[in-house]
Amino acid sequence: MPSTKPRLVARVDEKTKAAFDERAATLRLTSSGLLEQVVAAFLQMDPPKAGQLETPEPGSTKGRQKIDTRLSPKEVEALDALSQEMGWSRSKYLGQLFRVHLSGEPRFSEKEMLELRQVTMQLGAIGRNINQIARALNVSLDNANQAHAVQWEVMHKVIDVHRKYVKALVKGNLDYWGLNDGDE
């Protein structure tokens, strides 16, 4: 009988997978069993200290230090182009670059944030429509045949397109910053 437990999935290269499988075999476990134990052991560890990377209030200079760096004229030109592309100042661009590499999380420009907000609003509208349909069907099954009139496959495709768009936006952002997570 298949397990009803939720799944965790991670992508690794073939060499890592082979080494993990080999370690599991030496411990007389399945790979899934070893992964379950690794996750359980990880969760028993003390969590990282909160505030390791404190983010000051926007506009606040409290606790911040200015750092100067020397760049060649060509590098300054490239920095100007990159920072203008994101709609940021040089210092904000360099700060965001550091934060992305420190946290491994994307930092979005205003344009990217606007696109994410629009997709989120569109997905929210689709969700509300689905909820209205479900509510109507729950109130009375007299109109259940009308549920067949809804183009569920089209709705599924629209949601899938939006999901893929958001995924591509996040991946593109991480690629832009030089942090490819290896996920397709």
Residue frames relative to the residue before (quaternion, step in Angstrom):
aa qw qx qy qz dx dy dz
M 1.0000 0.0000 0.0000 0.0000 0.00 0.00 0.00
P 0.4507 -0.6995 0.4740 0.2881 3.62 -0.78 0.94
S 0.5604 -0.6118 0.4505 0.3296 3.52 -1.20 0.63
T 0.3219 -0.7365 0.5606 0.1991 3.54 -1.14 0.64
K 0.4318 0.7008 -0.4638 0.3276 3.59 1.26 0.12
P 0.5428 -0.5916 0.4661 0.3716 3.61 -1.12 0.55
R 0.3980 -0.7296 0.5144 0.2115 3.58 -1.20 0.58
L 0.1767 -0.7052 0.6714 0.1440 3.51 -1.33 0.56
V 0.0645 -0.8036 0.5915 0.0084 3.57 -0.88 0.90
A 0.0176 0.7768 -0.6292 0.0200 3.57 -1.03 0.83
R 0.3228 -0.7232 0.5755 0.2040 3.54 -1.10 0.69
V 0.0299 0.7770 -0.6261 0.0581 3.55 -0.90 1.01
D 0.5643 -0.5813 0.4372 0.3904 3.56 -1.20 0.31
E 0.7055 -0.4933 0.3090 0.4042 3.57 -1.27 0.41
K 0.6362 0.5431 -0.3276 0.4393 3.58 1.00 -0.83
T 0.6593 0.4987 -0.3014 0.4752 3.58 0.97 -0.88
K 0.6466 0.5201 -0.3172 0.4592 3.58 0.96 -0.87
A 0.6566 0.5066 -0.3123 0.4633 3.59 0.94 -0.89
A 0.6552 0.5051 -0.3124 0.4670 3.61 0.96 -0.86
F 0.6455 0.5177 -0.3160 0.4642 3.59 1.01 -0.83
D 0.6545 0.5084 -0.3064 0.4683 3.59 0.94 -0.90
E 0.6434 0.5227 -0.3135 0.4632 3.57 1.02 -0.85
R 0.6511 0.5029 -0.3147 0.4734 3.59 0.95 -0.85
A 0.6341 0.5264 -0.3303 0.4601 3.58 0.98 -0.82
A 0.6599 0.5153 -0.3077 0.4521 3.58 0.94 -0.89
T 0.6546 0.5051 -0.3254 0.4588 3.61 0.96 -0.80
L 0.6959 0.4299 -0.2638 0.5111 3.58 1.20 -0.54
R 0.4103 -0.7355 0.4346 0.3190 3.55 1.39 0.09
L 0.4968 0.5983 -0.4473 0.4418 3.50 0.98 1.05
T 0.4831 -0.5735 0.5407 0.3812 3.51 -1.29 0.20
S 0.6465 -0.4966 0.3880 0.4300 3.57 -1.23 0.28
S 0.6416 0.5236 -0.3206 0.4598 3.57 1.01 -0.80
G 0.6459 0.5273 -0.3131 0.4546 3.57 1.01 -0.83
L 0.6546 0.4945 -0.3085 0.4816 3.56 0.98 -0.84
L 0.6438 0.5194 -0.3262 0.4576 3.58 0.93 -0.86
E 0.6266 0.5352 -0.3317 0.4592 3.58 1.02 -0.80
Q 0.6706 0.4867 -0.2949 0.4759 3.59 0.98 -0.83
V 0.6292 0.5314 -0.3334 0.4589 3.59 1.01 -0.79
V 0.6579 0.4982 -0.3093 0.4725 3.59 0.93 -0.89
A 0.6491 0.5161 -0.3195 0.4585 3.60 0.92 -0.88
A 0.6608 0.4953 -0.3067 0.4732 3.60 0.96 -0.87
F 0.6309 0.5353 -0.3310 0.4537 3.59 0.99 -0.81
L 0.6924 0.4851 -0.2804 0.4547 3.56 0.91 -0.90
Q 0.6120 0.5395 -0.3484 0.4616 3.60 1.24 -0.32
M 0.5542 0.6147 -0.3890 0.4046 3.58 1.25 -0.40
D 0.5779 -0.5599 0.4541 0.3826 3.55 -1.23 0.45
P 0.4529 -0.6815 0.4906 0.2997 3.59 -0.88 0.87
P 0.6110 -0.5415 0.4050 0.4116 3.59 -1.17 0.43
K 0.5800 -0.5979 0.4255 0.3536 3.54 -1.14 0.67
A 0.4711 -0.6689 0.4992 0.2853 3.53 -0.92 0.95
G 0.8007 0.3016 -0.2120 0.4723 3.54 -1.06 0.68
Q 0.2837 0.7574 -0.5414 0.2295 3.60 1.14 0.40
L 0.7528 0.1270 -0.0830 0.6405 3.52 1.09 -0.73
E 0.1216 -0.8218 0.5549 0.0443 3.55 0.08 1.29
T 0.2280 -0.7569 0.5988 0.1288 3.51 -0.98 0.86
P 0.3355 -0.7565 0.5223 0.2056 3.59 -0.48 1.15
E 0.6672 -0.4724 0.3859 0.4276 3.53 -1.30 0.28
P 0.5710 -0.5900 0.4277 0.3781 3.60 -1.02 0.68
G 0.7998 0.2595 -0.2196 0.4946 3.56 -0.94 0.92
S 0.5858 0.5801 -0.3699 0.4283 3.58 1.24 -0.26
T 0.2239 -0.7642 0.5878 0.1425 3.56 -1.05 0.76
K 0.3835 0.7425 -0.4675 0.2884 3.57 1.31 0.07
G 0.8419 0.1542 -0.1401 0.4979 3.55 -0.82 1.02
R 0.5932 0.5613 -0.3735 0.4400 3.58 1.24 0.04
Q 0.1918 -0.7652 0.6055 0.1053 3.51 -1.17 0.67
K 0.3982 -0.6930 0.5465 0.2499 3.51 -1.11 0.71
I 0.0993 -0.7808 0.6157 0.0360 3.55 -0.95 0.92
D 0.2015 -0.7741 0.5915 0.1011 3.55 -0.89 0.96
T 0.0312 -0.7747 0.6312 0.0232 3.52 -1.15 0.63
R 0.3639 -0.7214 0.5479 0.2167 3.54 -1.14 0.60
L 0.0283 -0.7856 0.6175 -0.0255 3.52 -0.93 1.02
S 0.5235 -0.6044 0.4891 0.3486 3.54 -1.19 0.53
P 0.6660 -0.4966 0.3510 0.4320 3.61 -1.18 0.34
K 0.6375 0.5172 -0.3278 0.4675 3.63 1.02 -0.73
E 0.6543 0.5046 -0.3122 0.4688 3.58 1.01 -0.81
V 0.6269 0.5185 -0.3353 0.4751 3.59 1.03 -0.75
E 0.6220 0.5404 -0.3230 0.4656 3.56 1.03 -0.83
A 0.6678 0.4881 -0.2902 0.4813 3.58 0.94 -0.93
L 0.6386 0.5204 -0.3222 0.4664 3.61 0.98 -0.83
D 0.6367 0.5211 -0.3282 0.4640 3.58 0.97 -0.83
A 0.6589 0.5086 -0.3096 0.4596 3.58 0.91 -0.91
L 0.6822 0.4888 -0.2913 0.4591 3.59 0.88 -0.93
S 0.6802 0.4807 -0.3024 0.4635 3.59 0.88 -0.88
Q 0.6410 0.5085 -0.3296 0.4710 3.61 1.02 -0.72
E 0.5985 0.5725 -0.3475 0.4396 3.58 1.08 -0.75
M 0.7278 0.3959 -0.2244 0.5131 3.58 1.03 -0.77
G 0.4551 -0.6898 0.4487 0.3401 3.60 1.25 -0.25
W 0.5680 0.5909 -0.3724 0.4353 3.59 1.17 0.56
S 0.5491 -0.5512 0.4949 0.3868 3.52 -1.35 0.16
R 0.6862 -0.4582 0.3541 0.4402 3.57 -1.29 0.22
S 0.7020 0.4788 -0.2874 0.4420 3.57 0.80 -1.02
K 0.6381 0.5048 -0.3424 0.4698 3.61 1.00 -0.73
Y 0.6255 0.5382 -0.3402 0.4510 3.59 0.98 -0.80
L 0.6876 0.4722 -0.2877 0.4706 3.60 0.83 -0.96
G 0.6326 0.5265 -0.3269 0.4644 3.59 1.05 -0.76
Q 0.6660 0.4876 -0.3004 0.4779 3.57 0.95 -0.88
L 0.6049 0.5541 -0.3473 0.4544 3.58 1.04 -0.77
F 0.6615 0.4949 -0.2981 0.4781 3.58 0.92 -0.91
R 0.6825 0.4983 -0.2959 0.4452 3.59 0.85 -0.96
V 0.6216 0.5315 -0.3445 0.4608 3.59 1.03 -0.74
H 0.7013 0.4531 -0.2772 0.4754 3.58 0.86 -0.90
L 0.6418 0.5180 -0.3303 0.4590 3.59 1.07 -0.61
S 0.7875 0.3337 -0.1694 0.4896 3.58 0.85 -0.96
G 0.3513 -0.7383 0.5023 0.2814 3.60 1.11 -0.58
E 0.5890 0.5616 -0.3634 0.4534 3.57 1.27 0.23
P 0.5593 -0.6295 0.4144 0.3451 3.59 -1.05 0.67
R 0.1693 -0.7191 0.6623 0.1249 3.53 -1.33 0.50
F 0.1897 -0.8318 0.5173 0.0679 3.54 -0.46 1.21
S 0.4592 -0.6375 0.5443 0.2939 3.53 -1.20 0.68
E 0.6863 -0.4604 0.3478 0.4428 3.57 -1.27 0.17
K 0.6301 0.5343 -0.3305 0.4563 3.60 1.01 -0.81
E 0.6723 0.4851 -0.2976 0.4733 3.60 0.90 -0.90
M 0.6382 0.5190 -0.3303 0.4628 3.60 1.01 -0.78
L 0.6273 0.5279 -0.3342 0.4650 3.58 1.02 -0.77
E 0.6547 0.5056 -0.3098 0.4687 3.58 0.95 -0.87
L 0.6506 0.5047 -0.3186 0.4697 3.59 0.97 -0.80
R 0.6361 0.5231 -0.3288 0.4623 3.60 0.99 -0.81
Q 0.6544 0.5150 -0.3181 0.4531 3.59 0.95 -0.87
V 0.6607 0.4906 -0.3107 0.4758 3.59 0.91 -0.87
T 0.6389 0.5245 -0.3248 0.4596 3.59 0.98 -0.82
M 0.6519 0.5032 -0.3179 0.4699 3.59 0.98 -0.82
Q 0.6539 0.5089 -0.3156 0.4625 3.60 0.96 -0.82
L 0.6598 0.4860 -0.3108 0.4816 3.59 0.96 -0.81
G 0.6173 0.5413 -0.3387 0.4596 3.59 1.07 -0.70
A 0.6469 0.5110 -0.3173 0.4687 3.59 0.99 -0.83
I 0.6333 0.5116 -0.3290 0.4785 3.59 0.98 -0.80
G 0.6509 0.5226 -0.3128 0.4531 3.59 0.94 -0.86
R 0.6488 0.5070 -0.3188 0.4695 3.57 0.99 -0.83
N 0.6308 0.5288 -0.3340 0.4592 3.60 1.00 -0.77
I 0.6548 0.5020 -0.3086 0.4733 3.57 0.94 -0.88
N 0.6425 0.5190 -0.3247 0.4608 3.61 0.98 -0.80
Q 0.6433 0.5152 -0.3248 0.4639 3.60 0.99 -0.79
I 0.6357 0.5146 -0.3240 0.4754 3.58 1.00 -0.79
A 0.6685 0.4982 -0.2993 0.4641 3.59 0.88 -0.96
R 0.6479 0.5165 -0.3239 0.4567 3.59 0.94 -0.85
A 0.6523 0.5103 -0.3181 0.4615 3.58 0.94 -0.86
L 0.6696 0.4853 -0.3018 0.4744 3.59 0.98 -0.78
N 0.6525 0.5101 -0.3212 0.4592 3.59 1.06 -0.66
V 0.6283 0.5373 -0.3374 0.4502 3.58 1.09 -0.66
S 0.8019 -0.0870 0.0974 0.5830 3.55 0.89 -0.92
L 0.3279 -0.7466 0.5482 0.1860 3.51 -0.89 0.93
D 0.3881 0.7319 -0.4758 0.2954 3.58 1.29 0.08
N 0.7594 0.3473 -0.1812 0.5195 3.57 1.09 -0.73
A 0.2862 0.7987 -0.4913 0.1970 3.59 1.23 0.35
N 0.6059 0.5654 -0.3638 0.4253 3.57 1.09 -0.63
Q 0.5949 0.5746 -0.3646 0.4277 3.61 1.18 -0.45
A 0.5372 0.6190 -0.4086 0.4017 3.59 1.19 -0.37
H 0.6117 0.5487 -0.3500 0.4497 3.56 1.18 -0.52
A 0.5922 0.5773 -0.3610 0.4311 3.57 1.21 -0.45
V 0.5858 0.5601 -0.3744 0.4506 3.59 1.19 -0.49
Q 0.3519 -0.7381 0.5386 0.2032 3.55 -0.83 0.94
W 0.1729 -0.8434 0.5034 0.0732 3.53 0.32 1.34
E 0.6346 0.5325 -0.3394 0.4456 3.59 0.98 -0.76
V 0.6429 0.5065 -0.3189 0.4779 3.57 1.00 -0.82
M 0.6490 0.5130 -0.3192 0.4623 3.57 0.93 -0.89
H 0.6322 0.5273 -0.3259 0.4649 3.57 0.99 -0.84
K 0.6649 0.5050 -0.3020 0.4600 3.59 0.94 -0.88
V 0.6328 0.5243 -0.3323 0.4629 3.60 1.00 -0.80
I 0.6568 0.4969 -0.3083 0.4761 3.58 0.91 -0.90
D 0.6549 0.5194 -0.3083 0.4542 3.57 0.96 -0.89
V 0.6246 0.5290 -0.3344 0.4672 3.61 1.02 -0.78
H 0.6680 0.4931 -0.2994 0.4701 3.60 0.91 -0.89
R 0.6415 0.5245 -0.3211 0.4584 3.57 0.97 -0.86
K 0.6729 0.4872 -0.2922 0.4738 3.58 0.92 -0.91
Y 0.6181 0.5464 -0.3438 0.4486 3.58 1.07 -0.72
V 0.6644 0.4883 -0.3024 0.4783 3.58 0.91 -0.91
K 0.6402 0.5238 -0.3217 0.4609 3.58 0.95 -0.87
A 0.6689 0.4909 -0.2957 0.4734 3.59 0.95 -0.89
L 0.6303 0.5324 -0.3356 0.4546 3.59 1.04 -0.73
V 0.6685 0.4812 -0.2966 0.4833 3.58 0.92 -0.88
K 0.6585 0.5008 -0.3096 0.4688 3.60 0.92 -0.90
G 0.6489 0.5184 -0.3141 0.4600 3.57 0.96 -0.88
N 0.6354 0.5247 -0.3254 0.4637 3.56 1.04 -0.78
L 0.6764 0.4772 -0.2963 0.4764 3.59 0.89 -0.89
D 0.6239 0.5220 -0.3368 0.4742 3.59 1.05 -0.73
Y 0.6116 0.5671 -0.3358 0.4378 3.58 1.01 -0.86
W 0.7327 0.4047 -0.2190 0.5014 3.55 0.97 -0.91
G 0.5439 -0.6464 0.3940 0.3621 3.61 1.23 0.03
L 0.5835 0.5509 -0.3769 0.4625 3.57 1.19 0.53
N 0.0369 0.8005 -0.5945 0.0657 3.56 0.25 1.22
D 0.3044 -0.7872 0.5134 0.1553 3.56 -0.63 1.17
G 0.5311 -0.6580 0.3962 0.3577 3.60 1.26 0.05
D 0.5548 0.5977 -0.3966 0.4216 3.58 1.27 -0.11
E 0.4099 -0.7227 0.5030 0.2380 3.56 -0.92 0.91
